[in-house]
Amino acid sequence: MNHKDVFKLIRPVVYSHMLFHPLQTLQRCSYPAGLTCDFHDSTYHHAVMVESGLITFQEKNRAELVCTPGMVLIIPCNCQYQWKVHENSALTMCLHHGFNFRNHGGLAMLFGTSCRHLEVVDIGAGQTSYFSKRMEKITQMRFKDEHFSSLIFELLSLVLENADHILDQPRPPGSDNIDLVLYFIEQNLHRNPTLAELAHMACLSVSRFSRVFKTHTGHTPLQYIAGRKISRAISTLKNSNIPAGEIGDGLGFDSLNYFSRFMRKHCGMSPSEIRKKSAITQSQH
């Protein structure tokens, strides 16, 4: 089934759209048995907690991951994957921007640009039950966004503590320098750096940098930068009233026309169409 059609069937309950940065949205979704979703690209980073049921996820050209209660699935941005529901399943997911090492330390290794593939971490069914109950209590509290944000950081820290099988994997040569470049890109999406500038920052030749960058991220530098601009643009269009021209200017586009053509090329919609569609979707929920 097409990714867009799936969301008509999963009945999402949105807990918060106003989490602390870099967290974005927290929602709980119910997936009926037999539901499948074709390969599609993730436009955000996701941390997905499995509360009940059985669901499998598969990244393109990689092994299938079986997810049951007690597991947290990590979905990096720009990852192409599909999934299938084998038993009625309840998932709580947090959509977020990439964590960075300067502000978030070790969390960036799992929930930032260093993570390139689908990963699953088992924290135990008791723990996922605990977090699920905490979330239900928070819905009755004042200052929900603050409490939800604090709880999600607690959950992600627990995932990090149980992720030795991921963190102990050998890293490709040059990865540490690439992490610095990724941080620079994330903080400077208003700029359009050249390959030579980025390669110099990584202390690598242009050709070597391009190869190491693609090994590390799965994308060429220009593809990656375009993807991050798209993700930031969609998020800002959906969650703010900032004029499209200002959003484009903040992402390094010289004019609204150029920004609109870029978004239509990559997303099939203009900025105004993206914002209008988001408003309709939110009003229906």
Secondary structure, 3 states (H helix, E strand, C coil): CCHHHHCCCCCCEEEECCCCCCEEEEEEEEECCCCEEEEEECCCEEEEEEEEEEEEEEECCCCEEEECCCEEEEECCCCEEEEEEEEEEEEEEEEECCECHHHHCCHHHHHECCCCCCEEEECCHHHHHHHHHHHHHHCCCCCHHHHHHHHHHHHHHHHHHCCHHHHCCCCCCCHHHHHHHHHHHHHCCCCCCCHHHHHHHCCCCHHHHHHHHHHHHCCCHHHHHHHHHHHHHHHHHHHCCCCHHHHHHHCCCCCHHHHHHHHHHHHCCCHHHHHHHHHHHHHHC
